[in-house]
Amino acid sequence: MSASRLILGLHSGTSVDGIDLILTRFSGFGKNTKHCIIAEDTLPFPAKTRKRFLALQRNTLHTKREI
């Protein structure tokens, strides 16, 4: 029996509408690896934060302070 690991995955796509989270437990090794999703959620970004991320995509922020 091998030890299990909890892994938290985070992702935000190009739409920048929020951040997706998934907590998964992995156990085993190689072809015997198994996984179990513990929790998943999407946390929406506030409008101001989304606007700033979109500006970064368009490369319209120019100073360290703006970024």
PDB file as gemmi writes it, atoms N, CA and C in Angstrom:
CRYST1    1.000    1.000    1.000  90.00  90.00  90.00 P 1                      
ATOM      1  N   MET A   1       0.851  -1.189   0.000  1.00  0.00           N  
ATOM      2  CA  MET A   1       0.000   0.000   0.000  1.00  0.00           C  
ATOM      3  C   MET A   1       0.887   1.240   0.000  1.00  0.00           C  
ATOM      4  N   SER A   2       0.702   2.115  -0.976  1.00  0.00           N  
ATOM      5  CA  SER A   2       1.501   3.333  -1.030  1.00  0.00           C  
ATOM      6  C   SER A   2       0.748   4.487  -0.382  1.00  0.00           C  
ATOM      7  N   ALA A   3       1.512   5.482  -0.004  1.00  0.00           N  
ATOM      8  CA  ALA A   3       0.907   6.671   0.610  1.00  0.00           C  
ATOM      9  C   ALA A   3       0.084   7.429  -0.426  1.00  0.00           C  
ATOM     10  N   SER A   4      -0.909   8.131   0.047  1.00  0.00           N  
ATOM     11  CA  SER A   4      -1.705   8.945  -0.871  1.00  0.00           C  
ATOM     12  C   SER A   4      -1.254  10.397  -0.769  1.00  0.00           C  
ATOM     13  N   ARG A   5      -1.590  11.146  -1.816  1.00  0.00           N  
ATOM     14  CA  ARG A   5      -1.240  12.564  -1.858  1.00  0.00           C  
ATOM     15  C   ARG A   5      -2.477  13.375  -2.205  1.00  0.00           C  
ATOM     16  N   LEU A   6      -2.603  14.515  -1.552  1.00  0.00           N  
ATOM     17  CA  LEU A   6      -3.649  15.471  -1.914  1.00  0.00           C  
ATOM     18  C   LEU A   6      -3.014  16.511  -2.827  1.00  0.00           C  
ATOM     19  N   ILE A   7      -3.649  16.765  -3.953  1.00  0.00           N  
ATOM     20  CA  ILE A   7      -3.131  17.749  -4.899  1.00  0.00           C  
ATOM     21  C   ILE A   7      -4.249  18.737  -5.206  1.00  0.00           C  
ATOM     22  N   LEU A   8      -3.906  20.029  -5.119  1.00  0.00           N  
ATOM     23  CA  LEU A   8      -4.846  21.101  -5.431  1.00  0.00           C  
ATOM     24  C   LEU A   8      -4.488  21.664  -6.798  1.00  0.00           C  
ATOM     25  N   GLY A   9      -5.430  21.608  -7.718  1.00  0.00           N  
ATOM     26  CA  GLY A   9      -5.234  22.166  -9.052  1.00  0.00           C  
ATOM     27  C   GLY A   9      -5.980  23.485  -9.168  1.00  0.00           C  
ATOM     28  N   LEU A  10      -5.322  24.465  -9.787  1.00  0.00           N  
ATOM     29  CA  LEU A  10      -5.908  25.793 -10.000  1.00  0.00           C  
ATOM     30  C   LEU A  10      -5.803  26.139 -11.480  1.00  0.00           C  
ATOM     31  N   HIS A  11      -6.840  26.773 -12.020  1.00  0.00           N  
ATOM     32  CA  HIS A  11      -6.822  27.122 -13.441  1.00  0.00           C  
ATOM     33  C   HIS A  11      -7.757  28.299 -13.697  1.00  0.00           C  
ATOM     34  N   SER A  12      -7.307  29.183 -14.533  1.00  0.00           N  
ATOM     35  CA  SER A  12      -8.177  30.239 -15.048  1.00  0.00           C  
ATOM     36  C   SER A  12      -7.954  30.299 -16.550  1.00  0.00           C  
ATOM     37  N   GLY A  13      -9.010  30.188 -17.293  1.00  0.00           N  
ATOM     38  CA  GLY A  13      -8.889  30.201 -18.748  1.00  0.00           C  
ATOM     39  C   GLY A  13      -8.802  31.606 -19.311  1.00  0.00           C  
ATOM     40  N   THR A  14      -8.792  31.698 -20.630  1.00  0.00           N  
ATOM     41  CA  THR A  14      -8.640  32.989 -21.296  1.00  0.00           C  
ATOM     42  C   THR A  14      -9.838  33.910 -21.115  1.00  0.00           C  
ATOM     43  N   SER A  15     -10.984  33.369 -20.713  1.00  0.00           N  
ATOM     44  CA  SER A  15     -12.150  34.227 -20.474  1.00  0.00           C  
ATOM     45  C   SER A  15     -11.990  35.025 -19.184  1.00  0.00           C  
ATOM     46  N   VAL A  16     -11.101  34.590 -18.305  1.00  0.00           N  
ATOM     47  CA  VAL A  16     -10.771  35.280 -17.054  1.00  0.00           C  
ATOM     48  C   VAL A  16     -12.032  35.578 -16.236  1.00  0.00           C  
ATOM     49  N   ASP A  17     -12.969  34.652 -16.230  1.00  0.00           N  
ATOM     50  CA  ASP A  17     -14.186  34.889 -15.453  1.00  0.00           C  
ATOM     51  C   ASP A  17     -14.058  34.441 -14.005  1.00  0.00           C  
ATOM     52  N   GLY A  18     -13.055  33.634 -13.715  1.00  0.00           N  
ATOM     53  CA  GLY A  18     -12.850  33.171 -12.350  1.00  0.00           C  
ATOM     54  C   GLY A  18     -11.722  32.162 -12.302  1.00  0.00           C  
ATOM     55  N   ILE A  19     -11.549  31.571 -11.140  1.00  0.00           N  
ATOM     56  CA  ILE A  19     -10.520  30.556 -10.975  1.00  0.00           C  
ATOM     57  C   ILE A  19     -11.201  29.239 -10.599  1.00  0.00           C  
ATOM     58  N   ASP A  20     -10.825  28.188 -11.309  1.00  0.00           N  
ATOM     59  CA  ASP A  20     -11.351  26.854 -11.044  1.00  0.00           C  
ATOM     60  C   ASP A  20     -10.391  26.132 -10.111  1.00  0.00           C  
ATOM     61  N   LEU A  21     -10.949  25.449  -9.113  1.00  0.00           N  
ATOM     62  CA  LEU A  21     -10.142  24.709  -8.143  1.00  0.00           C  
ATOM     63  C   LEU A  21     -10.632  23.274  -8.078  1.00  0.00           C  
ATOM     64  N   ILE A  22      -9.697  22.345  -7.912  1.00  0.00           N  
ATOM     65  CA  ILE A  22     -10.062  20.948  -7.706  1.00  0.00           C  
ATOM     66  C   ILE A  22      -9.064  20.325  -6.731  1.00  0.00           C  
ATOM     67  N   LEU A  23      -9.588  19.655  -5.732  1.00  0.00           N  
ATOM     68  CA  LEU A  23      -8.770  18.957  -4.750  1.00  0.00           C  
ATOM     69  C   LEU A  23      -8.960  17.460  -4.995  1.00  0.00           C  
ATOM     70  N   THR A  24      -7.853  16.777  -5.282  1.00  0.00           N  
ATOM     71  CA  THR A  24      -7.904  15.361  -5.646  1.00  0.00           C  
ATOM     72  C   THR A  24      -6.914  14.566  -4.807  1.00  0.00           C  
ATOM     73  N   ARG A  25      -7.332  13.384  -4.388  1.00  0.00           N  
ATOM     74  CA  ARG A  25      -6.431  12.464  -3.674  1.00  0.00           C  
ATOM     75  C   ARG A  25      -5.946  11.425  -4.680  1.00  0.00           C  
ATOM     76  N   PHE A  26      -4.615  11.279  -4.786  1.00  0.00           N  
ATOM     77  CA  PHE A  26      -4.003  10.269  -5.644  1.00  0.00           C  
ATOM     78  C   PHE A  26      -3.335   9.223  -4.780  1.00  0.00           C  
ATOM     79  N   SER A  27      -3.451   7.961  -5.183  1.00  0.00           N  
ATOM     80  CA  SER A  27      -2.755   6.878  -4.493  1.00  0.00           C  
ATOM     81  C   SER A  27      -2.303   5.870  -5.537  1.00  0.00           C  
ATOM     82  N   GLY A  28      -1.373   5.034  -5.155  1.00  0.00           N  
ATOM     83  CA  GLY A  28      -0.859   4.043  -6.080  1.00  0.00           C  
ATOM     84  C   GLY A  28       0.300   4.592  -6.896  1.00  0.00           C  
ATOM     85  N   PHE A  29       0.714   3.800  -7.880  1.00  0.00           N  
ATOM     86  CA  PHE A  29       1.864   4.172  -8.690  1.00  0.00           C  
ATOM     87  C   PHE A  29       1.688   3.591 -10.092  1.00  0.00           C  
ATOM     88  N   GLY A  30       2.124   4.351 -11.084  1.00  0.00           N  
ATOM     89  CA  GLY A  30       2.084   3.872 -12.465  1.00  0.00           C  
ATOM     90  C   GLY A  30       0.680   3.497 -12.903  1.00  0.00           C  
ATOM     91  N   LYS A  31       0.559   2.306 -13.502  1.00  0.00           N  
ATOM     92  CA  LYS A  31      -0.747   1.842 -14.002  1.00  0.00           C  
ATOM     93  C   LYS A  31      -1.744   1.596 -12.879  1.00  0.00           C  
ATOM     94  N   ASN A  32      -1.255   1.505 -11.649  1.00  0.00           N  
ATOM     95  CA  ASN A  32      -2.136   1.272 -10.496  1.00  0.00           C  
ATOM     96  C   ASN A  32      -2.545   2.563  -9.790  1.00  0.00           C  
ATOM     97  N   THR A  33      -2.246   3.706 -10.408  1.00  0.00           N  
ATOM     98  CA  THR A  33      -2.619   4.986  -9.804  1.00  0.00           C  
ATOM     99  C   THR A  33      -4.138   5.132  -9.800  1.00  0.00           C  
ATOM    100  N   LYS A  34      -4.645   5.573  -8.679  1.00  0.00           N  
ATOM    101  CA  LYS A  34      -6.083   5.833  -8.546  1.00  0.00           C  
ATOM    102  C   LYS A  34      -6.261   7.266  -8.065  1.00  0.00           C  
ATOM    103  N   HIS A  35      -7.403   7.848  -8.391  1.00  0.00           N  
ATOM    104  CA  HIS A  35      -7.689   9.204  -7.931  1.00  0.00           C  
ATOM    105  C   HIS A  35      -9.120   9.302  -7.439  1.00  0.00           C  
ATOM    106  N   CYS A  36      -9.339  10.258  -6.555  1.00  0.00           N  
ATOM    107  CA  CYS A  36     -10.670  10.530  -6.021  1.00  0.00           C  
ATOM    108  C   CYS A  36     -10.804  12.040  -5.854  1.00  0.00           C  
ATOM    109  N   ILE A  37     -11.782  12.623  -6.517  1.00  0.00           N  
ATOM    110  CA  ILE A  37     -12.014  14.065  -6.394  1.00  0.00           C  
ATOM    111  C   ILE A  37     -12.668  14.327  -5.038  1.00  0.00           C  
ATOM    112  N   ILE A  38     -12.021  15.160  -4.238  1.00  0.00           N  
ATOM    113  CA  ILE A  38     -12.515  15.495  -2.903  1.00  0.00           C  
ATOM    114  C   ILE A  38     -13.473  16.687  -2.979  1.00  0.00           C  
ATOM    115  N   ALA A  39     -13.078  17.712  -3.732  1.00  0.00           N  
ATOM    116  CA  ALA A  39     -13.905  18.925  -3.846  1.00  0.00           C  
ATOM    117  C   ALA A  39     -13.532  19.661  -5.123  1.00  0.00           C  
ATOM    118  N   GLU A  40     -14.482  20.410  -5.649  1.00  0.00           N  
ATOM    119  CA  GLU A  40     -14.226  21.261  -6.808  1.00  0.00           C  
ATOM    120  C   GLU A  40     -15.123  22.482  -6.719  1.00  0.00           C  
ATOM    121  N   ASP A  41     -14.632  23.590  -7.246  1.00  0.00           N  
ATOM    122  CA  ASP A  41     -15.412  24.826  -7.177  1.00  0.00           C  
ATOM    123  C   ASP A  41     -14.858  25.815  -8.190  1.00  0.00           C  
ATOM    124  N   THR A  42     -15.641  26.819  -8.491  1.00  0.00           N  
ATOM    125  CA  THR A  42     -15.202  27.955  -9.300  1.00  0.00           C  
ATOM    126  C   THR A  42     -15.478  29.212  -8.497  1.00  0.00           C  
ATOM    127  N   LEU A  43     -14.464  30.031  -8.347  1.00  0.00           N  
ATOM    128  CA  LEU A  43     -14.607  31.302  -7.640  1.00  0.00           C  
ATOM    129  C   LEU A  43     -14.534  32.427  -8.657  1.00  0.00           C  
ATOM    130  N   PRO A  44     -15.624  33.169  -8.858  1.00  0.00           N  
ATOM    131  CA  PRO A  44     -15.610  34.242  -9.849  1.00  0.00           C  
ATOM    132  C   PRO A  44     -14.714  35.394  -9.399  1.00  0.00           C  
ATOM    133  N   PHE A  45     -14.055  36.023 -10.376  1.00  0.00           N  
ATOM    134  CA  PHE A  45     -13.261  37.213 -10.087  1.00  0.00           C  
ATOM    135  C   PHE A  45     -14.182  38.417  -9.951  1.00  0.00           C  
ATOM    136  N   PRO A  46     -13.870  39.331  -9.034  1.00  0.00           N  
ATOM    137  CA  PRO A  46     -14.598  40.600  -9.008  1.00  0.00           C  
ATOM    138  C   PRO A  46     -14.393  41.326 -10.347  1.00  0.00           C  
ATOM    139  N   ALA A  47     -15.358  42.138 -10.747  1.00  0.00           N  
ATOM    140  CA  ALA A  47     -15.301  42.835 -12.041  1.00  0.00           C  
ATOM    141  C   ALA A  47     -14.005  43.624 -12.211  1.00  0.00           C  
ATOM    142  N   LYS A  48     -13.557  44.307 -11.162  1.00  0.00           N  
ATOM    143  CA  LYS A  48     -12.338  45.120 -11.257  1.00  0.00           C  
ATOM    144  C   LYS A  48     -11.110  44.241 -11.520  1.00  0.00           C  
ATOM    145  N   THR A  49     -11.039  43.108 -10.850  1.00  0.00           N  
ATOM    146  CA  THR A  49      -9.913  42.186 -11.040  1.00  0.00           C  
ATOM    147  C   THR A  49      -9.928  41.624 -12.455  1.00  0.00           C  
ATOM    148  N   ARG A  50     -11.101  41.219 -12.930  1.00  0.00           N  
ATOM    149  CA  ARG A  50     -11.215  40.683 -14.296  1.00  0.00           C  
ATOM    150  C   ARG A  50     -10.769  41.719 -15.320  1.00  0.00           C  
ATOM    151  N   LYS A  51     -11.177  42.961 -15.114  1.00  0.00           N  
ATOM    152  CA  LYS A  51     -10.807  44.039 -16.037  1.00  0.00           C  
ATOM    153  C   LYS A  51      -9.285  44.201 -16.102  1.00  0.00           C  
ATOM    154  N   ARG A  52      -8.617  44.113 -14.947  1.00  0.00           N  
ATOM    155  CA  ARG A  52      -7.154  44.252 -14.910  1.00  0.00           C  
ATOM    156  C   ARG A  52      -6.469  43.070 -15.599  1.00  0.00           C  
ATOM    157  N   PHE A  53      -6.983  41.848 -15.390  1.00  0.00           N  
ATOM    158  CA  PHE A  53      -6.409  40.684 -16.066  1.00  0.00           C  
ATOM    159  C   PHE A  53      -6.569  40.803 -17.586  1.00  0.00           C  
ATOM    160  N   LEU A  54      -7.724  41.258 -18.028  1.00  0.00           N  
ATOM    161  CA  LEU A  54      -7.945  41.432 -19.470  1.00  0.00           C  
ATOM    162  C   LEU A  54      -7.011  42.490 -20.038  1.00  0.00           C  
ATOM    163  N   ALA A  55      -6.736  43.538 -19.275  1.00  0.00           N  
ATOM    164  CA  ALA A  55      -5.783  44.565 -19.710  1.00  0.00           C  
ATOM    165  C   ALA A  55      -4.380  43.971 -19.841  1.00  0.00           C  
ATOM    166  N   LEU A  56      -4.021  43.064 -18.939  1.00  0.00           N  
ATOM    167  CA  LEU A  56      -2.728  42.380 -19.052  1.00  0.00           C  
ATOM    168  C   LEU A  56      -2.662  41.561 -20.336  1.00  0.00           C  
ATOM    169  N   GLN A  57      -3.755  40.891 -20.683  1.00  0.00           N  
ATOM    170  CA  GLN A  57      -3.788  40.101 -21.920  1.00  0.00           C  
ATOM    171  C   GLN A  57      -3.585  40.998 -23.142  1.00  0.00           C  
ATOM    172  N   ARG A  58      -4.143  42.193 -23.099  1.00  0.00           N  
ATOM    173  CA  ARG A  58      -4.038  43.121 -24.225  1.00  0.00           C  
ATOM    174  C   ARG A  58      -2.732  43.916 -24.183  1.00  0.00           C  
ATOM    175  N   ASN A  59      -1.958  43.726 -23.093  1.00  0.00           N  
ATOM    176  CA  ASN A  59      -0.691  44.417 -22.912  1.00  0.00           C  
ATOM    177  C   ASN A  59      -0.887  45.938 -22.861  1.00  0.00           C  
ATOM    178  N   THR A  60      -1.952  46.383 -22.164  1.00  0.00           N  
ATOM    179  CA  THR A  60      -2.196  47.821 -22.050  1.00  0.00           C  
ATOM    180  C   THR A  60      -1.760  48.386 -20.705  1.00  0.00           C  
ATOM    181  N   LEU A  61      -1.233  47.545 -19.818  1.00  0.00           N  
ATOM    182  CA  LEU A  61      -0.658  48.022 -18.566  1.00  0.00           C  
ATOM    183  C   LEU A  61       0.845  48.166 -18.769  1.00  0.00           C  
ATOM    184  N   HIS A  62       1.411  49.292 -18.338  1.00  0.00           N  
ATOM    185  CA  HIS A  62       2.799  49.563 -18.701  1.00  0.00           C  
ATOM    186  C   HIS A  62       3.754  49.733 -17.536  1.00  0.00           C  
ATOM    187  N   THR A  63       3.263  50.016 -16.351  1.00  0.00           N  
ATOM    188  CA  THR A  63       4.170  50.233 -15.231  1.00  0.00           C  
ATOM    189  C   THR A  63       4.001  49.108 -14.207  1.00  0.00           C  
ATOM    190  N   LYS A  64       5.013  48.937 -13.353  1.00  0.00           N  
ATOM    191  CA  LYS A  64       4.931  47.944 -12.280  1.00  0.00           C  
ATOM    192  C   LYS A  64       3.719  48.197 -11.406  1.00  0.00           C  
ATOM    193  N   ARG A  65       3.469  49.463 -11.122  1.00  0.00           N  
ATOM    194  CA  ARG A  65       2.340  49.810 -10.266  1.00  0.00           C  
ATOM    195  C   ARG A  65       1.003  49.402 -10.887  1.00  0.00           C  
ATOM    196  N   GLU A  66       0.868  49.598 -12.200  1.00  0.00           N  
ATOM    197  CA  GLU A  66      -0.369  49.212 -12.885  1.00  0.00           C  
ATOM    198  C   GLU A  66      -0.567  47.694 -12.848  1.00  0.00           C  
ATOM    199  N   ILE A  67       0.528  46.970 -13.005  1.00  0.00           N  
ATOM    200  CA  ILE A  67       0.448  45.505 -13.013  1.00  0.00           C  
ATOM    201  C   ILE A  67       0.188  45.014 -11.619  1.00  0.00           C  
TER     202      ILE A  67                                                      
END                                                                             
